[in-house]
Amino acid sequence: MQILSPAWALLLVGGYGAILSTLIVASARAFAHSKLGFLAAHREIPAIPAAFSIADAWIWAPALFLSAEVAYKWGWVGLFWFTVPNVACLFLFAPFADRMRSLYPEGFTCAGYMKERHSKRVQNLYLLTQGGLATCSFAVQLIAGGKVVTALSGIPYFWATVILALIPVAYTMYAGIRASIASDFVQLSIVLVVGTVIVSAAVASAGGFEPVWAGLYGKTGTYSSLFEGDGLDVLLVFGISTTIGLLSGPFGDQSFWQRAFSIKRTDVKKAFFIAPFIFVLVPLSMSLFGFIAAGTHMGVVDQSRVNIEVVLKYLPPGAAIAFVCVLLAGLVSKLDTNLASISSLAGDDIALKKNVSDDRGSLVFARSAMIILVFGGLAIANIPGIAVMTLFMIYGTLRSSTLLPTIITLVRKRVSEPGMFYGIIVSLVVGLPAFGYGVFNKIIWLSISASLFTVLASGTIVLIAGMRGRAAHQ
């Protein structure tokens, strides 16, 4: 599978990072020296660039790799349970992003708003879940990208993850969220344009759309229904947990709140409504690789890299190198999104906890957090046997714990602070370990029950505590 020498791979990846950093740094100088510029891009990003950034922030390793994998394994049924919740969550999030901006117009983080509405201890729970999500998400990109670089070049996996982690550090540490948004626009354009050309060429080389149609029911040809037969198994094993995790996604991810605070006030809802139409192009196009592999009964060595294997089988080596650039663009843009996200949590919430309010001090906290994130992500990515799908599903459950408490806080005037705190605690302490145990031991009923418990328990406790509080005051 190796198509590049380690030296040429280093030149390709290093050159990509150097060119990208030069372009972005040159366009983001005005945002590098103030807290408002670094953490919120002066709150002036217009709708279209913002929509591209939102879509690109949602195009991470699962969209690039998992969409092809589930299409290969489970056909259109797997693709449905991956794509529909991915798109629906951005539509669902739009009015709440707009609401947050109205209620907290000068804010930087969702956690900061929770402090204003509730308490420091509730804020701490949001910092824990959102900081944990950023770290795990960073690791997922490194795992997926590291495996590809290693397979195609022979560079040891550890060093491949280190190289990938370092690409976005310079420009994101320089200009924060503005650098990340500029990167999103450039790199999503690469994914859409170059990716479309390569996918089209692969379809043509494999025999046109005939093998695609033949692969619509997955590698076994038995996934023909969403709720019956083998399709029901997909719903139970993958669909329910994934849907809960994805619908919760933006609500538990500071990178989307950060964009809500960075967009022009009048364009927030518009940007989030446009973004899903841009995002959906990526998983739909990547899924064609999975359908081709299934429809041609291709001998796939590694299902998690089925897209790469299809490109190598049906296209010349030059196309594979171009496809690596597509994957780099998608993965690196999410890496810088995570860096910008963690910087806002540290540069605002944690800095203020330490009584640091000046711009210089805030930026020190913001940039220091980026460095810590890099080391944390590398540590997780190099855990032996760690898999993208497992980590993806686990941190999807992690962010589910704050979904309903966040929505309730945004739509109700009076919310119980103890209900918020203990509700999230119960969801995390009970739901997350139970889900992890169910996933690792393939106990389907336990993983489904734990997913539902995690998302429902916190919200239920918040509502019950609120009703008891009102009754006590009557």
C-alpha angles and dihedrals in degrees: 000000000000111000101162134050115238089251094054091044091053090049092050096047094039093047091049091052094046095050092045093048093049093051095047098043090051091054099042107050094115091062101049104084109045133064092231092051096042098044102029108016090240087294091272108113109132124227103263099047087042092052090051089050094049091048092047092047086058093048101086134141094297092056092048100040110012095054090060092042096052091044089055095044102036106014122215090341092064091043090052094054090047101043106036096056089043090058097036094055093062092051089047092050096050100082092043092051088052091047092051091051090051094049097041106026096162096042131115106195142029088231090057090054090051089056091052093048100036126001147295092268092057088047089053091056090053091048089051096049096040094043090048091049092051091050095047092044090051088052093050092057091049093049094051095042095041092055092051095048091047094048094048100040111020092239107148112262095240093055091044090058091047092052092049092047092054098051098080097033099087100050096037093049087050101053110003120206094003090058090048092051092048089049090050093056094048097043097042088053088055091049094049100041103036092033092054092051093050095045091049091049092049092050091050093046093048092056105278124275095327094088089043091057090044090055097049091101095051133251093308094042091229103104101096104130136051095217107023138066116343090351089066089056089056090051091052099040099038116357104066097043092042093049092051092047095046096045087051092045106097092036092058097038118086091202090073094045087049090056091047088056092045100051123089107273095242093048102052099098093038093053093051092048093051095046098072092058089056095042097051092063091070103054091039093053094042090050090065089073089058093047091050092052092048095043094050093042088235117187101246116198097191119018092200089063099039091127091059092046092053091050092050092048100047105027136053120262092261090063090051090054090050089049090053087058089053090052091045090052093052096044098042093049089057091047091056090045089058091047092052091045095053090045091060092050091051099035093053114017101032095037091053090048086058091048092250111140106150119101096244094052093045091053091050089057091044095052094041090055090055091057091049090050092054092054093044093049092048091050093053094042090056097051104123113256096006111153132204095229094049094048091044092055094044097052088043086063091045093060092044089073092073099039101095096033089055094048092046091050092051096048103037129065096210121043128167112249094202088048090054094048100043094037093058091042092054092047092051099041096045106024103043099051091043091051093047091050091049093049096046093046095039093238099155099188091051096049092048093046091048092050092051092044092051095053097038103038097063094047093045093051091048091052095044092048089049093052092048090049092052091047091052091054095049 
